[in-house]
Amino acid sequence: MKRRMLLPGELEAKAAKLTDAHGGLLFTKAEIESFAHITDELAEPAWKPEDFKSINL
């Protein structure tokens, strides 16, 4: 099995490219759902995964 080294900042650079390509921050469904407690505290409507654009990586 061939292993590949990661360069410092490589994961962050890949995430930045994906963010740029898709026009904003990327969240998982679980992350969006976990924001519910924050919106409850602020008396704001909860974020729902179906309200967001979905992509497959």
Backbone torsions as a table, in degrees:
resi	resn	phi	psi	omega
1	MET	NA	128.5	179.8
2	LYS	-90.2	128.7	178.3
3	ARG	-103.6	147.0	-179.5
4	ARG	-115.5	134.7	177.5
5	MET	-80.5	148.6	172.2
6	LEU	-100.3	134.2	175.2
7	LEU	-82.2	151.9	176.7
8	PRO	-56.6	129.7	178.2
9	GLY	83.9	-0.1	-176.4
10	GLU	-63.9	-45.0	179.4
11	LEU	-63.5	-41.1	179.7
12	GLU	-65.7	-39.5	179.2
13	ALA	-65.2	-40.0	178.1
14	LYS	-64.2	-43.3	178.6
15	ALA	-62.9	-39.0	178.5
16	ALA	-63.8	-40.4	178.0
17	LYS	-63.7	-42.3	178.0
18	LEU	-64.2	-41.2	177.9
19	THR	-59.7	-46.7	178.7
20	ASP	-62.9	-43.5	-176.8
21	ALA	-64.9	-29.8	-176.0
22	HIS	-107.7	7.0	171.4
23	GLY	76.3	24.4	176.7
24	GLY	160.0	-178.4	-179.2
25	LEU	-63.2	148.0	179.4
26	LEU	-109.2	130.8	178.1
27	PHE	-125.1	148.5	171.8
28	THR	-80.0	164.7	176.4
29	LYS	-57.6	-42.8	179.7
30	ALA	-62.3	-38.5	178.9
31	GLU	-65.9	-43.6	179.0
32	ILE	-61.1	-44.5	179.0
33	GLU	-64.3	-32.7	-178.7
34	SER	-72.6	-16.0	176.1
35	PHE	-73.4	-7.3	-176.4
36	ALA	-57.3	-39.1	-178.5
37	HIS	-66.5	-31.3	178.3
38	ILE	-70.8	-45.4	179.9
39	THR	-65.6	-33.2	175.5
40	ASP	-62.1	-45.5	180.0
41	GLU	-63.4	-31.6	-179.0
42	LEU	-91.8	0.2	-177.6
43	ALA	56.6	40.7	177.2
44	GLU	-111.1	157.4	176.8
45	PRO	-61.3	140.6	179.4
46	ALA	-68.6	146.7	173.1
47	TRP	-74.1	139.7	177.6
48	LYS	-122.3	132.7	-179.1
49	PRO	-53.9	-35.2	-177.9
50	GLU	-70.1	-12.8	177.0
51	ASP	-83.7	-4.8	-175.9
52	PHE	-111.8	151.8	173.3
53	LYS	-62.9	140.0	-178.6
54	SER	-114.0	138.1	175.8
55	ILE	-132.5	157.7	174.3
56	ASN	-113.8	130.1	179.0
57	LEU	-106.7	NA	NA
